[in-house]
Amino acid sequence: MPGEVVIRPVRDDELAASLRMWEEAGVTPPSVSDSIEGLTHLIREPAALLLVATVDSQIVGSVIGGWDGWRGNIYRLAVTPEYRRKGIARRLVAEISRKPFAKGATRLSALVEHDHQWAIDFWDSVSDLGYERDPKFARYIVDRRDD
């Protein structure tokens, strides 16, 4: 029988395990910042936080939260397949939501891929935590080029 789920900040020595967990969880697709270097930079940033959910010291879930001084953002909410539907994602969202609000954020947003219905269903299910779908926005990105 698995042990208790513990949610806490990731440790430096767990970054590779976090990346493996994202692969196992099917985080789509890995981005240019999904690297040891990218995560090291992230966890050194005071306005950002990578939380992990562990069971018996094994990482089974994660979420990233950040605050830019104006609004907060949530990224990379993921739980491994065998630990899904046990309330872990909900606990991760509740915990990561507290951090930017405590720092002064007045709004949080979560990026969700529009073709991942299971992810949309999850976010629709946490309306009691205050989250609601915003139909007004599309997302545009650019990755750094080392020309």
C-alpha positions as a printed Julia matrix, in Angstrom:
147×3 Matrix{Float64}:
   0.0    0.0     0.0
   1.45   3.39   -1.02
   2.42   5.89    1.64
   1.1    9.37    2.24
   1.21  12.03   -0.49
   3.58  14.83    0.48
   3.56  18.14   -1.41
   6.67  20.26   -1.1
   9.18  22.33   -3.09
  11.43  20.32   -5.37
  15.02  19.78   -4.24
  18.02  20.47   -6.48
  18.83  16.76   -6.68
  15.29  15.97   -7.94
  15.28  17.99  -11.16
  16.14  15.02  -13.41
  13.45  12.94  -11.7
  10.96  15.77  -12.28
  11.78  15.8   -15.99
  11.35  11.99  -16.14
   8.02  12.29  -14.35
   6.84  14.84  -16.95
   7.77  12.38  -19.68
   5.94   9.56  -17.92
   2.91  11.81  -17.37
   2.84  12.79  -21.04
   3.52  16.51  -20.64
   3.1   17.74  -24.18
   5.44  18.49  -25.87
   8.64  19.09  -23.97
   9.7   22.7   -24.47
  13.09  24.34  -24.77
  12.99  25.2   -21.06
  12.38  21.58  -19.99
  15.97  20.86  -19.03
  18.13  20.64  -15.94
  19.45  24.11  -16.77
  15.94  25.51  -17.22
  14.66  24.02  -13.98
  17.78  25.12  -12.09
  17.14  28.67  -13.25
  13.46  28.36  -12.31
  14.06  27.21   -8.74
  16.66  29.94   -8.18
  14.08  32.6    -9.1
  12.4   33.96   -5.96
   9.11  34.6    -7.79
   8.82  31.02   -9.07
   8.16  27.7    -7.39
   8.2   24.09   -8.52
   6.18  21.91   -6.19
   6.3   18.13   -6.32
   3.96  15.52   -4.94
   5.8   12.51   -3.59
   4.76   9.1    -2.35
   7.44   7.11   -0.53
  10.02   9.66   -1.8
   9.02   9.04   -5.46
   7.88  12.07   -7.45
   4.36  11.39   -8.75
   3.21  14.91   -9.58
   4.29  18.51  -10.0
   3.18  22.04  -10.69
   5.02  25.27  -11.42
   3.79  28.61  -10.16
   5.21  31.99  -10.93
   4.43  35.6   -10.23
   5.73  38.46  -12.37
   4.8   41.19   -9.91
   1.43  41.65  -11.56
  -0.23  38.3   -12.22
   0.52  34.73  -11.35
   0.74  31.8   -13.74
   0.53  28.05  -13.34
   2.38  25.63  -15.59
   3.28  21.97  -15.85
   0.56  20.5   -13.69
   1.18  16.78  -14.1
   0.51  13.54  -12.26
   1.79  10.12  -13.29
  -0.9    7.81  -14.7
  -1.0    5.41  -11.73
  -1.63   8.27   -9.27
  -4.29  10.13  -11.22
  -7.84  10.59   -9.91
  -6.65  10.52   -6.29
  -6.88  14.27   -5.62
  -3.16  14.96   -6.11
  -3.58  17.49   -8.93
  -6.25  19.31   -6.94
  -3.95  19.49   -3.91
  -1.08  20.75   -6.08
  -3.31  23.49   -7.54
  -4.6   24.53   -4.13
  -1.07  24.77   -2.74
   0.51  26.56   -5.71
  -2.39  29.02   -5.78
  -1.67  30.21   -2.25
   1.91  31.24   -3.0
   1.39  34.04   -5.59
  -1.64  35.4    -3.74
   0.47  35.59   -0.57
   3.05  37.62   -2.52
   0.43  40.08   -3.74
  -0.87  38.66   -7.03
  -4.48  39.55   -7.74
  -5.07  37.04  -10.54
  -3.74  33.61  -11.48
  -4.04  31.88  -14.8
  -3.3   28.34  -15.9
  -2.18  27.41  -19.38
  -4.14  24.44  -20.69
  -3.82  22.9   -24.14
  -7.15  23.25  -25.91
  -6.96  19.77  -27.45
  -6.4   18.04  -24.1
  -9.98  17.51  -23.04
  -8.94  15.69  -19.86
  -6.99  18.78  -18.78
  -9.9   21.07  -19.57
 -12.21  18.73  -17.63
  -9.86  18.9   -14.65
  -9.73  22.71  -14.64
 -13.5   22.87  -15.05
 -13.74  20.64  -11.96
 -11.85  23.06   -9.71
 -14.31  25.91  -10.01
 -14.79  25.68   -6.24
 -11.16  26.81   -5.94
 -12.16  29.88   -7.97
 -10.91  28.87  -11.42
 -13.09  29.54  -14.43
 -12.43  29.2   -18.15
 -11.56  32.41  -19.98
 -12.7   32.18  -23.61
 -11.18  35.53  -24.59
  -7.55  34.58  -25.1
  -5.27  32.77  -27.52
  -1.6   32.23  -26.72
   1.38  33.3   -28.82
   4.93  32.31  -27.98
   8.48  32.71  -29.2
  11.47  30.67  -28.05
  14.87  32.27  -27.62
  17.09  31.76  -30.65
  20.81  31.56  -30.27
  21.66  33.12  -33.65
